[in-house]
Amino acid sequence: MELTVAELFAGVGGFRVGLNKIKGFDEETGLAKENKTWNFVWGNQFEPSTKAQHAYNCYTKRFGIENNSNEDINKVDKKLIPDHNLLVGGFPCQDYSVARSLNGEKGIKGKKGVLFWDIKDVLIEKKSPFVLLENVDRLLKSPANRRGRDFAIMLKTFDELGYYVQWRVINAGDYGMPQKRRRVFIFASKKNTKYSKSIKNEQNLENSIFEKVFPTESDLDILFNTDINTYSDTLDVTENYKDGKFLDTGMMIDGKIIHRDVTPRKSEVYSLEKLLKNAEKYNDEDLSKYFAEEDKLDKWKYLKGSKRIERESKTGHKYIYSEGAMSFPENIKEPARTMLTSEGTINRSSHIIFDEINKKYRILTEVECEMIQMFPPNWTNTMPTRRRYFMMGNALVTGIISKLEPVLKNIIENE
């Protein structure tokens, strides 16, 4: 079976960088130096909230215009998407409220703009044999008032469409990567594939593709069981789900789910200190624009410090808001903390380091942020500075996909 990929919510190309293990791009043409082991037959990236399409422009600068779409995915005719063997995407975690069941007259109709339903529509039309998705780990326990319901809706949908599902929460920093970023990765396989048939008879989390690549300690936690078959359809899940949140890793076969928490078997630490050293040759010689202004240092220290503040809700209820202290400056002996879209601004979540060469506090450079996400240096230099930080706050750690790549390749080629 050919290694063909369709990429949804492509951003600046994290899945493609990871699968094809891209390390750089041609300075003259801007095109990625891509081995093309994985043939990306189609990609879609559209940002509805901004007129400028910076992510799409970056993606096409690196990979070319051909077979890449900048149309709202809700409006894309899913029949026109080329056939593919692997569908990938990092989609937003949103309210999954369902209006109708799959068996209903018009199929599932979630809250407008919920992009998981577009994934579902692609799977209905294209019957993708394999799917790899990425999301924030809170998906497993959202919404707050009915923990686990949203992911249960996803699992029920996959089951109705004829898929087995595996998932795992992975902290990239635990496995020798330069960022402590926890994300859930979801792998689905059609029931009629050789791979699915091979795992059907022995539903065991030790057989998970994630366990092969990101091993855990042998003293595994208690195993929990959930049966999604007790719900008649996704509407039933939406209205009546009561089985609680899902744990770090799990597997669903024919609607029967096993899941548990795990302890990662950690690799050698890739420290922020090491990354900063590796980034030196790509940074501008003059780093003055990244220095923290002296009159702003007190604000930085306040933002990073612990707080207990009395606040009042809209209803007049008074409560104490508290938060713990964060390192100021960053502890560079550890991997970087999770980057957010506000990176590079004066913000509690932004990284601030003490630059030993210049003896100044400073924020991270755009290149350092790209390397923390394991993109090639200057990958996003197609767009304004602020958007570069934003894109890296939204991206995935491409190294996770690169580590999964040989296993995915073996599964698909064996079909």
C-alpha positions as CSV (number, residue, x, y, z in Angstrom):
1,M,0.0,0.0,0.0
2,E,1.4,3.4,-1.0
3,L,2.2,6.0,1.7
4,T,-0.3,8.6,0.7
5,V,-1.4,11.4,3.1
6,A,-4.2,14.0,3.3
7,E,-3.6,16.7,5.9
8,L,-6.4,18.7,7.5
9,F,-5.8,21.9,9.6
10,A,-2.3,21.8,8.2
11,G,-1.0,24.9,9.9
12,V,2.7,25.4,8.9
13,G,3.1,21.7,8.1
14,G,4.0,20.0,11.4
15,F,2.8,16.5,10.4
16,R,4.5,16.7,7.0
17,V,7.8,17.9,8.6
18,G,7.6,15.0,11.1
19,L,6.6,12.2,8.6
20,N,9.2,13.2,6.0
21,K,11.8,14.2,8.7
22,I,12.5,17.6,7.1
23,K,15.6,19.3,8.4
24,G,15.7,22.4,6.2
25,F,14.7,24.2,3.1
26,D,16.4,25.7,0.0
27,E,17.3,29.3,0.7
28,E,16.7,30.4,-3.0
29,T,13.4,28.7,-3.7
30,G,12.1,28.4,-0.1
31,L,11.0,24.8,-0.8
32,A,11.5,22.1,1.9
33,K,14.3,19.6,1.4
34,E,11.9,16.8,1.5
35,N,12.6,13.1,0.9
36,K,8.9,12.5,0.1
37,T,8.8,9.0,1.6
38,W,5.2,10.1,2.4
39,N,3.3,11.5,-0.6
40,F,1.1,14.3,0.6
41,V,-1.7,14.2,-2.0
42,W,-3.8,17.0,-0.5
43,G,-3.7,19.6,2.3
44,N,-6.1,22.1,3.7
45,Q,-5.3,25.2,5.8
46,F,-7.8,28.0,6.4
47,E,-7.8,30.6,9.2
48,P,-11.3,32.1,9.4
49,S,-10.4,34.8,12.0
50,T,-7.8,36.7,9.9
51,K,-7.8,38.1,6.4
52,A,-4.1,37.3,5.9
53,Q,-3.5,33.5,5.6
54,H,0.0,33.4,7.0
55,A,0.0,29.7,7.9
56,Y,-1.2,28.7,4.4
57,N,1.3,31.0,2.8
58,C,4.1,29.5,4.8
59,Y,2.9,25.9,4.0
60,T,2.8,26.6,0.2
61,K,6.1,28.4,0.3
62,R,7.7,25.3,1.7
63,F,5.7,22.7,-0.2
64,G,4.3,24.4,-3.3
65,I,0.7,25.4,-4.3
66,E,-0.2,22.1,-6.0
67,N,-2.8,20.0,-4.2
68,N,-3.1,22.5,-1.3
69,S,-6.4,24.1,-0.4
70,N,-7.1,27.5,1.3
71,E,-10.8,27.0,1.4
72,D,-12.9,26.8,4.6
73,I,-13.0,23.1,5.4
74,N,-16.8,23.3,6.1
75,K,-17.2,24.3,2.4
76,V,-14.9,21.8,0.9
77,D,-16.6,19.1,-1.2
78,K,-15.2,16.0,0.6
79,K,-15.7,13.9,-2.5
80,L,-13.1,15.9,-4.3
81,I,-10.3,15.1,-1.8
82,P,-7.9,12.6,-3.4
83,D,-7.8,9.1,-2.1
84,H,-5.3,8.5,0.6
85,N,-4.1,5.9,3.1
86,L,-3.5,8.2,6.1
87,L,-5.5,11.2,7.2
88,V,-3.7,13.5,9.6
89,G,-4.6,16.7,11.5
90,G,-4.3,18.7,14.7
91,F,-7.8,20.0,15.2
92,P,-9.2,22.5,17.8
93,C,-10.8,21.2,21.0
94,Q,-14.3,22.6,20.9
95,D,-17.8,22.1,22.2
96,Y,-19.0,18.8,20.6
97,S,-22.7,19.2,21.3
98,V,-24.6,17.0,18.9
99,A,-28.0,17.8,17.4
100,R,-28.7,14.5,15.5
101,S,-27.4,11.0,15.6
102,L,-25.6,9.3,12.7
103,N,-28.7,7.3,12.0
104,G,-30.8,10.5,11.9
105,E,-32.1,12.0,8.7
106,K,-29.1,14.4,8.2
107,G,-26.4,12.6,10.1
108,I,-24.4,14.2,12.9
109,K,-24.8,18.0,13.1
110,G,-22.7,19.5,15.8
111,K,-22.3,23.1,16.9
112,K,-21.4,25.1,13.8
113,G,-17.6,25.3,13.3
114,V,-16.8,22.2,15.3
115,L,-14.1,20.8,13.0
116,F,-14.3,17.2,14.2
117,W,-17.4,16.8,12.1
118,D,-15.4,17.7,9.0
119,I,-13.0,14.9,9.9
120,K,-16.1,12.6,10.1
121,D,-17.3,13.8,6.7
122,V,-14.0,13.1,5.1
123,L,-14.0,9.6,6.6
124,I,-17.5,8.9,5.3
125,E,-16.5,10.0,1.8
126,K,-13.0,8.7,1.5
127,K,-13.0,5.7,4.0
128,S,-9.4,6.6,5.0
129,P,-7.8,3.3,6.2
130,F,-5.7,5.1,8.9
131,V,-6.1,8.3,10.8
132,L,-3.6,10.1,13.1
133,L,-4.9,13.1,15.0
134,E,-3.4,15.5,17.7
135,N,-5.2,17.5,20.3
136,V,-4.9,19.1,23.8
137,D,-4.9,16.5,26.6
138,R,-8.0,18.1,28.2
139,L,-10.0,16.6,25.4
140,L,-10.1,13.4,27.5
141,K,-11.8,15.0,30.4
142,S,-13.9,17.8,28.8
143,P,-16.3,19.4,29.2
144,A,-15.8,20.3,32.9
145,N,-19.4,19.6,33.9
146,R,-19.5,16.2,32.1
147,R,-16.0,14.8,32.1
148,G,-15.2,12.5,29.2
149,R,-18.3,13.2,27.1
150,D,-16.6,15.0,24.2
151,F,-14.0,12.2,23.7
152,A,-16.8,9.6,24.1
153,I,-18.7,11.3,21.2
154,M,-15.5,11.0,19.1
155,L,-15.1,7.3,20.0
156,K,-18.7,6.5,19.3
157,T,-18.4,8.3,15.9
158,F,-15.3,6.3,15.0
159,D,-17.0,3.0,16.1
160,E,-20.1,3.8,13.9
161,L,-17.8,4.5,11.0
162,G,-16.0,1.2,11.4
163,Y,-12.7,2.0,13.1
164,Y,-10.7,0.8,16.0
165,V,-9.0,3.5,18.0
166,Q,-5.9,3.9,20.2
167,W,-4.8,7.0,22.0
168,R,-2.0,8.2,24.3
169,V,-1.1,11.4,26.1
170,I,2.5,12.1,25.4
171,N,4.7,14.7,27.0
172,A,7.5,15.4,24.4
173,G,9.9,16.4,27.2
174,D,9.8,12.9,28.7
175,Y,11.2,11.4,25.5
176,G,14.3,13.4,24.7
177,M,12.6,16.4,23.0
178,P,13.1,20.0,23.9
179,Q,9.7,20.9,25.3
180,K,7.4,19.8,28.1
181,R,4.3,19.7,25.9
182,R,1.5,17.3,26.8
183,R,-0.8,16.4,23.9
184,V,-3.1,13.5,23.1
185,F,-2.4,11.5,19.9
186,I,-5.2,9.4,18.4
187,F,-4.7,6.6,15.9
188,A,-7.6,5.0,14.2
189,S,-7.6,2.1,11.8
190,K,-10.5,0.7,9.7
191,K,-11.8,-2.6,11.0
192,N,-11.2,-4.4,7.7
193,T,-7.4,-3.6,7.5
194,K,-4.9,-6.4,8.2
195,Y,-3.5,-4.3,11.1
196,S,-6.9,-4.0,12.8
197,K,-7.5,-7.8,12.4
198,S,-4.1,-8.4,14.0
199,I,-5.0,-6.5,17.2
200,K,-8.6,-7.5,17.4
201,N,-8.0,-10.9,19.1
202,E,-5.7,-9.5,21.8
203,Q,-6.9,-6.1,23.0
204,N,-3.9,-5.2,25.0
205,L,-2.4,-1.8,25.6
206,E,1.1,-3.3,25.4
207,N,0.3,-3.8,21.7
208,S,-0.5,-0.1,21.2
209,I,1.6,1.6,18.5
210,F,2.3,4.3,21.1
211,E,3.8,1.8,23.6
212,K,6.2,0.6,20.9
213,V,7.6,4.1,20.4
214,F,7.0,5.8,23.7
215,P,7.5,3.0,26.3
216,T,6.1,3.2,29.8
217,E,7.1,1.6,33.1
218,S,6.1,-2.0,33.6
219,D,4.2,-1.3,36.9
220,L,1.2,-0.1,34.9
221,D,-1.8,1.4,36.7
222,I,-5.2,-0.1,37.2
223,L,-7.0,-0.9,34.0
224,F,-10.4,0.6,33.5
225,N,-13.2,-0.6,31.1
226,T,-15.8,1.4,29.3
227,D,-18.4,0.0,26.9
228,I,-19.5,2.6,24.3
229,N,-22.0,0.0,23.0
230,T,-24.2,0.8,26.0
231,Y,-25.1,4.0,24.1
232,S,-27.3,3.6,21.0
233,D,-25.7,6.5,19.0
234,T,-23.8,9.8,19.4
235,L,-27.0,11.6,20.4
236,D,-27.4,9.1,23.3
237,V,-23.8,9.8,24.3
238,T,-24.4,13.5,24.1
239,E,-27.4,13.5,26.3
240,N,-26.7,10.6,28.7
241,Y,-22.9,10.0,29.0
242,K,-22.0,9.4,32.6
243,D,-18.9,7.1,32.6
244,G,-16.4,9.8,33.4
245,K,-13.0,11.0,32.0
246,F,-10.6,8.9,29.9
247,L,-7.1,8.1,31.1
248,D,-3.7,8.6,29.6
249,T,-3.8,5.7,27.2
250,G,-6.5,3.5,25.8
251,M,-7.8,1.3,23.0
252,M,-11.3,0.8,21.6
253,I,-12.1,-2.4,19.7
254,D,-15.7,-3.0,18.6
255,G,-16.9,-0.3,21.1
256,K,-15.2,-1.9,24.1
257,I,-12.7,0.4,25.6
258,I,-9.7,-0.3,28.0
259,H,-7.8,2.6,29.4
260,R,-5.4,3.5,32.2
261,D,-2.8,6.1,33.4
262,V,0.8,5.4,32.7
263,T,4.3,6.4,33.9
264,P,6.6,7.2,31.0
265,R,10.0,5.5,30.7
266,K,11.9,8.7,30.4
267,S,14.7,9.4,28.0
268,E,17.7,11.7,28.5
269,V,16.7,15.3,29.0
270,Y,17.1,17.7,26.0
271,S,17.6,20.9,28.0
272,L,16.7,24.4,27.0
273,E,20.4,25.2,27.6
274,K,21.4,22.7,24.9
275,L,18.8,24.1,22.5
276,L,19.9,27.7,23.1
277,K,23.5,26.7,22.2
278,N,22.4,24.9,19.0
279,A,20.3,27.9,18.0
280,E,23.2,30.4,18.3
281,K,24.4,30.0,14.7
282,Y,20.9,30.8,13.4
283,N,20.1,33.8,15.5
284,D,21.0,37.4,14.6
285,E,24.3,38.6,16.0
286,D,22.5,41.5,17.6
287,L,19.9,40.2,20.0
288,S,19.1,43.6,21.5
289,K,15.5,43.6,20.2
290,Y,14.8,40.6,22.4
291,F,16.2,42.1,25.6
292,A,13.7,42.8,28.4
293,E,13.5,46.5,29.1
294,E,14.9,47.4,32.5
295,D,11.7,49.2,33.5
296,K,9.6,46.1,32.6
297,L,11.6,43.6,34.8
298,D,9.4,44.3,37.9
299,K,6.4,43.4,35.8
300,W,8.0,40.2,34.6
301,K,8.8,39.2,38.2
302,Y,5.3,40.0,39.3
303,L,3.7,37.9,36.5
304,K,6.0,35.0,37.3
305,G,5.5,35.3,41.0
306,S,2.9,33.6,43.3
307,K,-0.4,35.5,43.9
308,R,-3.5,35.5,46.0
309,I,-6.0,38.0,44.7
310,E,-9.6,38.6,45.8
311,R,-11.9,38.7,42.8
312,E,-15.6,39.1,42.3
313,S,-17.7,37.1,39.8
314,K,-20.4,38.5,37.6
315,T,-23.0,37.4,40.1
316,G,-21.2,39.3,42.9
317,H,-19.6,36.2,44.5
318,K,-16.2,37.0,46.0
319,Y,-13.4,34.4,45.7
320,I,-9.6,34.1,46.0
321,Y,-7.7,33.6,42.8
322,S,-4.3,32.1,43.4
323,E,-1.4,30.8,41.3
324,G,2.0,29.4,42.2
325,A,5.4,30.9,41.4
326,M,7.2,30.1,38.1
327,S,10.9,30.2,37.5
328,F,12.4,33.6,36.8
329,P,14.4,33.3,34.7
330,E,13.8,29.9,33.1
331,N,15.4,26.8,34.4
332,I,17.5,26.1,31.4
333,K,18.6,22.7,32.7
334,E,15.1,21.4,31.9
335,P,13.3,21.2,28.5
336,A,11.3,24.4,27.7
337,R,7.8,24.7,29.2
338,T,4.8,24.4,26.9
339,M,4.7,27.2,24.4
340,L,1.5,29.1,24.0
341,T,0.3,31.5,21.3
342,S,1.2,34.5,23.5
343,E,4.9,33.5,23.4
344,G,7.2,36.5,22.9
345,T,4.9,38.9,24.7
346,I,5.2,40.2,28.3
347,N,3.1,37.4,29.7
348,R,3.2,34.9,32.6
349,S,3.4,32.0,30.1
350,S,6.2,33.5,28.0
351,H,9.8,32.2,28.4
352,I,12.3,34.7,29.7
353,I,16.0,33.6,30.0
354,F,19.2,35.2,31.3
355,D,21.5,35.6,28.3
356,E,24.9,34.8,29.8
357,I,26.8,36.2,26.8
358,N,25.1,39.6,26.9
359,K,24.3,39.5,30.7
360,K,20.7,40.5,30.0
361,Y,17.3,39.0,30.5
362,R,15.6,38.3,27.1
363,I,12.7,36.5,25.5
364,L,13.3,33.7,23.1
365,T,13.9,34.3,19.4
366,E,11.6,33.1,16.7
367,V,14.3,30.6,15.6
368,E,14.6,29.2,19.2
369,C,10.8,28.8,19.3
370,E,10.9,26.9,16.0
371,M,13.6,24.6,17.2
372,I,11.7,24.0,20.5
373,Q,8.9,22.6,18.3
374,M,11.5,20.8,16.2
375,F,10.9,22.7,13.0
376,P,13.8,23.7,10.8
377,P,15.3,27.1,11.8
378,N,13.6,30.0,10.1
379,W,10.7,27.8,8.8
380,T,8.2,30.6,9.5
381,N,10.3,33.6,8.2
382,T,7.6,34.0,5.6
383,M,5.4,36.1,8.0
384,P,5.5,38.9,10.6
385,T,7.3,38.3,13.9
386,R,4.2,38.2,16.0
387,R,2.6,35.6,13.8
388,R,5.8,33.4,13.9
389,Y,5.4,33.2,17.7
390,F,1.7,32.5,17.4
391,M,2.2,29.7,14.9
392,M,4.8,28.0,17.1
393,G,2.4,28.3,20.1
394,N,-0.2,26.4,18.0
395,A,2.1,23.8,16.4
396,L,2.9,20.2,17.5
397,V,6.3,18.9,18.4
398,T,7.3,17.4,15.0
399,G,9.7,15.0,16.7
400,I,6.8,13.0,18.0
401,I,5.6,12.3,14.5
402,S,9.1,11.5,13.3
403,K,9.4,8.9,16.1
404,L,6.0,7.3,15.1
405,E,6.9,7.4,11.4
406,P,8.7,4.0,11.1
407,V,5.8,2.2,12.9
408,L,3.2,3.9,10.7
409,K,5.2,3.1,7.6
410,N,5.5,-0.6,8.5
411,I,1.7,-0.8,9.3
412,I,0.6,0.8,6.0
413,E,3.2,-1.0,3.8
414,N,2.1,-4.4,5.2
415,E,-1.5,-3.9,4.0
